């Protein structure tokens, strides 16, 4: 449903998704995406063994296995000599983010790779704290070599239970040895907000709800499970998927997912202590004894 919500929210804003290529890891997702107009690549030999059940917590076995899917798809694109934007499905587009990366007059146009700042600046994510759920890549020899190296680092991903830790370690190595030019889209900026802003920048979120900022995207990272991702997205007013289409196959929906999109977001309160587009003071807190976001 996060995939369908991404598509429905883009349609509500009249944003074209013609350049989107979805790498599906099961036939059910392939069918759903194609029915709503998304171009899909699915190879059963490569992705057929990926788990269909969601990860229940960060770095659990299902999560770790799915991280390899994120490695395979970008390596394929890098070897085909394409510039590309990779993203997870827990995103909302407000503007097409390709605009800023294609702007040749932008002051940081000449980097090789651009990563959203994860927000977590702990030692194990240093020195870049790159979020691996949203990044842009320019094709050249340096990036091709980088993503080939990431493909060969599967043991590091399995050992750390983290695609992110492995990728950041390789970023550091390739910047030092091969001159890979890396740009981090700072967590202190306003254009590429994510889970760090949602959970840690209360004043920023209030300003966002007052239309004081005009970001390109919002990435609902920093969330322990798919269940809470949906709840957070609902209460900030980003949920555009009809309830009857949630956790349903294409056959269960009725042959097409085009009827699943809502013209206006379905806003639902869940937690009083998390940012919400409307006051949720009567809801329980997710963190014990925390006050309302609107207090």
N, C-alpha and C positions, 0 to 999 in steps of 0.2 A: 504493500500500500504506500510506502514511502516513494517508490518509483512513480506510481500513478499520481500521487499528490504533487510531485515535482512537475510532471507534465501538465496536470490540471491547473496548477498555479501559474505556470508560464502561459498557458492558453488564456487565462483570465486577464493577463496583462498584455495580450497580443504579441508575445515574444515568439519568434520563429525558432523551431527546434529541428529544422531541416538538416543542420550540420551535426546533429547528435547521432552518435553510433553507440548503441547499448551492447555491452558484452554480457550476454545472459549465461547463467550457470545451470539452467534447467529449461526444459521445453515449455513448461507452464508459463514462465516469465517471458519467454520468447513470444508465445502466442498472445499474451496480454499486451505486450509492448507494440507488436505489429498491428494489433487491432485498433490502437489509438494513434497510429501514424508514425511510430518511431522505427528507424532502421536498426536491425538487430544482427549481431554476429553470434552464432552459437555453434560450437563444435563439441560433440558428445565425447570424443576421445580426450580432449583437453579438459573440459569442464564437467563432464558427466558424473564424476566421482565427488564433486563438491557437495557439501551438506545442504539439504533443503530447509532444515530447521534453523531458526535464527540463533545467533549467539545470545546467551542469557546474561552473561557478564563479560566485561572486557577481558580478553586474553584466554577465554575458555577454549576447549578443543575445536569447536565449530568456528569460532572467531579466527583462530590460528590457521585453520585450513583455508578459509576464505581469503586470507591475506595473500595466499599464493595466486589466487585468481587475479588479484590486483597487480601482481608482478607479470603474469603472462600477457595480459592485454596491452600494457604499455610497452613491453619489449617488442611485441608484434608491430605496433605502430611506429616505434623508433626505427626498426629495421626497414620499414617501408618509406622512410625519409619524409614523414609528415611532421609539421608542427602540430601539437595537439594540447587540448585542455583535458585533464583527467579530473573527475569528481565522483564522489559517492552520491547516493540518492537522497541523503538527508539534507538537501540544500533547497533553497528558494532563490530564484532569480528575480531581481527587481529591474535590472538592466542586463543586456547581453554582456557578459564579462570579456568576451573576445575583443570588444571595442578597445579596451585599454591596452591589451597585449598587441594588437595590430596597429596601434598608433605610433608611427615611426618618429614622430616629433616628441614623444614622451621622454622625459629626462632619464628614465631607466629602461629604455627600449632594448639596449644591447646586451642584456643578460641571457644566459643559456637556459636557466630554469628559474621559475618563480613559485614560491610556496607560501600558502597562508601560514601565518604565525600560529602555532598551536595554542600559545598562551601559557602552557606549562614550561617553565624554564628550569626544570630540575636537571641535575647533572647528567642523567641518562639520556636526555634529549639535547644535550649541548654538542656543539656550540650554536646550532641553527634553530632548534625547536620547531622544525618544519612539520606542518600538518600534512599527512599523506592522503587526505580526503579531498584536497583541492589544490591543484598545481598545473602550471603551464610549462610546456617544453618547446624549445626551438630546435629543429633538426640540424645537427652537425655531427662531426666526428666525435666530439666530446660527449654529447648526450647519447649517441648510439653506444659508445663504449660503456658509459655509466649504466644504462639499462641492461646491457648484456651482463655486466658485472653483478647487478642486482639479481638477475635470473640465476646466476651461479652461487648466490648467497642464501639459498634456501635453507641450508643448515643453520645459518645465523638467525633467520626468521623463526625456525622451529625451536631453536635453543632459547631465544628470548621471548617467544610467544608474541612477537611484535614486528610487524612489517615496518613500523615507524622507526624503531630503534636501529634496525639494520640499515634502512635507507639513509638515516642521518649519519651513521658511521661512515657509509660509503661517500656521502656528500663531502664530508670532511677530508677523506682520503683523496678523492678526485679533484677537489679544489686545490689541495696542496701539491699533488703530483702531476696533474694534467691541466691545471688552469681552468677547471669548470667554474663558470661565473654564476653564482647563486644569489638570488634576490629573495629576501624574506619580507612579506607584506605585513608590516608591523602590527602587533596587537593594539598599539596605541593609536592607530589610524581609524578612519571611519568608513573606508570603502569595502573592506572585506571582513565584516564581523562574524563571530562564531560563538561557540560555547563559552569561551572565556568572557566575552561581553555579557552573555546571558546570565552567567552565574556570578561574575565578579564586578561588572561595571554597571551598577544600579543606576547611577545618574545618566550614563550613556543610553541605557534602555529607555528611561523616561523621556529623554530627548528624542529618541527614535520614534516613540509613540506620538510625539508632538510634531513629527515631520521636520525635525531640525537637521536630519542627516539624510543623505541620498545614496545609500550603499549600492554596490552592484549585486551583492548576494548576501544571504545569511546561511551559515552552516551550523546546524544543530549538532555540533560535536560535544565532547565532554559529557556524554550521557551514558548511563550504565547499561541501558537496554533499549530495544526497539519500542517497548511498551511506553517508557517514559519519553522517548523522542516524540512519539505521537502526541502525548499529553502536553508536552511543552509547546509543540508546534500549534496545537489547537488553541491553547490559551493566549498565544501571542497573535492569533489571527491569521495564520498562514495555512490553514487546513481547508483544502478545496475538493476533497474527495467525499462522495456520497457514502453514507454508512453501509448501504446494501452491497457495496463493492469491496469491502474490507475482508481480507483473508479468503477471497473467492477466486476460483479458476475462471478462465474465459467461458467455459461451458456453464458454470454456475451463475455467471453474470447474465448470460443470454446471448452470447455470440459476438459482442462488441463491447469494448470498454469506453467508447465515446460517450455513452450515456452516464458515465460515472462522475463527470466533472460538475462542480457547482459554480455558478456565476459569482457568488459571494462566499467569503470564508465562513465556515461553521466554527464559531467561537465558543469554547467550552472551558469553564473554570475547573481546575483540578487542585492546585496548591496555592495557598494565599501568600506564601513566602517567595514565590518565583515570579519573574516578570510576566505581566499579563496586559493585554490591550484594554481590558475593562477591569475594574476592581473585583478581586476574588476574595474579599475579606471573610466570607462565610465558609470558605473551603478550608480543609485541614492543611497544616504545614507538612511539607515532605521531610523537613529537618525539625526535630523536636523543639517546641517552644519558640520557634522563630516568628517574628511579627510579620504583618502583611507588607508586601512590596509597596503598597500605596500609602502606608503610614508615614 
